[in-house]
């Protein structure tokens, strides 16, 4: 079903959301003046609200402890790894739909989609592809931060960085109907190098190719990026108790 934006903001009660089918209970509205703030992990002591809140919480934040960087790095790496898994699946869905729509047009039946339908699907492919690129890029950055803490030594994905930079600055590029290329000379542009020139063919194809069901923009392999995300996705999960965690004296022994 095509998403329809609400006619006003906030959305009217019951307006279908774009991502999932959750809607708030009838009559409930978020309160931006709620006088507490939630810690990043969603657990623990509630923090005092922002200045200007209607009233301050009586709870105090925990006393300053050791450097919080390792915990933040782990949480961010795990968060972006999960996002990669989700965004890769979302992209695959859109890319598969584009491939099917393109093929179904050829049948020319009453049920066949139109080229207008294909254009809307390709928009989803592009947007979801960029979301995947951004998630994967963030995962790469936090992975490097994690390696600094753990002493790892994985090679960065330079092509992913070039693709991210290219799309981030795509508005500065030159275009044909099919591709984006290095932009025109601009004396005000401080950066002399163009990431797009580091991509295959020194360009970015703006359309859709059959191979895009396997790799976003033909460059970010879905299998590879999700395999890379898998070991990080639960990195912030609490450790499960193991047999070694129990002391022998803690067991109940029959007959003692």
N, C-alpha and C positions, 0 to 999 in steps of 0.2 A: 504494500500500500504506500502511495506517495505521501510524504509528510506534508502537512499543511500548517503553516505558521499561524499562531493565534492572532486575532485581529487587534489585540491590545495587550498591555502588560500591567500587572502579572496576568498570565493566561487565565481565562475563565475556568470555573470549576468543571472538572470532567473533560477538559480539552486533551485529546490524545497526545502523549509525549512522543518524542522522536526515537528514544533509545530502548525503553522497555515499557512494560504495562503498569508500573507502579504509579499510583496517584495518592496524594495525601487524603486523610479522612475528611469527610464532608464538614465544612465549616472551619477547618484548621488552616492557619496561615503562619508562615515563619515570622519570628519576632527578632528583628535586627537589633533591638535594644536589650535583649536577654543579657543579664549582667555577669555572665561567666564565659570563659573561653575554654575550648576543649584542647587538651594536649595533643601533639601530633600523632601519637599512637592510639588515641581514643581511650586510654586507660589512665587510672591514677587520679591525682588531685585536680579538681577544676581550678582554673586560674582566674585571677581577678579580671573583670571586664575592661574594655577600652575606656579611656577617659571620656566622660560625658554620658556614660551609661546611667540609667535611671537610679541604680543603687549598686554599691560595691558588694561583692561576695565577702563573707567573713573568712573564707578559706584563703590560705596563703600558699604561694607556690613553694615547692620544696627548696631547701637550701642549696646553694650552688655546690655542685659536686665536681667530680673529675671531668676532664675534657669529654664533651658529648659527641665529638666528631665521629668516632668509630660507629656509634649507634645510629647516627644520622645517615652515614654512608651506607650501612647495611640496609636500613629502611628504604632509602631512596633507590638503591640498586634493585631491591626486591620489588618495589612498587613499579618501576619502569619495566622490569622483566615481565611482570604480570600484564602490564599494558601492551608490551610487544606481542605476547601470546594472544591477547584479545584483539588487538588491532590487525594482526596478521590474519586471524580467522575472519574478521569483518571485511578486510580487503579481499580475501579469497572469495567470499560470498559475492561481493560486488563484481569481481573480475569474472567469476564463473557465470554470473547473470549476464554480463556483457557478451561473453562468448556465445551463450545460448541465444540471446536476443538477436545477435548478428546472424546466426545460422537460421533462426526461426523466421526472420524476415524473408529469406529466400523461398520459403514454402508458398508464400502468397495466399494462404488460407484466410478464412474469416477471423480465425483466432490469432493470426500472426501479428506480432508487434510491428510498429512502424519505425521509421528512421527518427521520428521525434522521441519515441520511447527509448531508442538506443542512445540518443543524445543525453537524455536524463540519466540513464544508467552510467554512461561514461563520466558524467559529473561526479557520481558517487565513487567511481573507481579512482578518479584523480584525488578527491578530498580524502578518502580513506587511505590511499597510498601515501599521501603526505603525512597523515597522522602516524602511519607505521614508520615512516622515515624518521620523524621526530622522536617517537618512542625509542626506536632502535638507537638513534644517535645519543639520546639521554642515557640509555642503558650502557652504551660504550663509555661515555664520560664517567659515569659512576663506577663502572667496572675498573677503570684506570685508578680512580680514587681508592677503590677497595684493594687493588694491588699494592698501592703505596703503604697500606696498613698491614697487609698480610705478606708482602714480599713476593707477590706473583710477578710474572713477566710475560703477559700475553701481548701480541702485536695488535695495534689499533687498526680498525677497518678504515683505511684512508679513502676508499671509494665511497663509503657511506657518508663520510664527512664532506666530500666534494659534492655529492648529490644533495645533501642537506643544504649546503651553502648555495648551490645553484638555484634550488627552489626558493630559498629564503630571499634571494635577490633577483628573482626571475623578472621582476618589473623593470630591471635595468638592462635586460637582454634585447637583442634584435630578433625579429621573428619572420619566418615564412608561414604559410598556412599549415605547415606540418611540423616544423621544428623551431626550437629556440637556440640561438647561437650567441657568441660573444657580442656584447653591446657596442654601440657606437662610441667613438672617443669622447671623453668628457673631462675637461681640464679640472673640474671640481672634484672628480672622483679620486680619493686618496689611494685606494687600493689599485695596484697596477696589474695584479694577476687575476685571472678569471677562473673560478673553479670549474666552470662549464667546459673549459678547454682541457680539463683533466678527465673528462668523461669520454667513453668510446665515440669516435667520430667527431669529438669536440662539439657535441650538440646534445640536446635533449628532445627526444621525440614527444610531441604533444598529444598524439593519438593513442590507439590501443593496438597491441599486437597479440597474437595467439599465445605467445610465450609468457604474457603478463599474468596468466593464471598460476604460473610457477614463480615469478619474480616481479615485484613491484617496480614499475618503470623499466623492467627488463634488467634491473641491477641488484635488487635486494631479494635474494632467494628466500622464499618463505620457509622452506624446510631448514635451511641453515640458520636463519635468524631465530626461529622458534627453538631449535636444538640448543642454540647458544643461551637462550633465555631460561631454559628449563632448570638448570641447576641453581639459578639465582632466584627463581620465583618464590621459593619458600625459605629464603635465607633468613628472613626475619621471624620465622615461625618459632614459637617457644619450644624448647627442647622437650621431647617426650621422656618420661621416666624410663630408665633402663634397669636391667637386673643388677648392674653394678652400683646403682644408686642406693640400694637397700643394704642395711647392716644386718649381718647374720642374727644379731640379738633381737631384731625387730620381728622376726617370724614367730608365729605360735607353733610350738612343737607339741604334738599329742603325747601324752604320757608324762610330760615334765611335771 
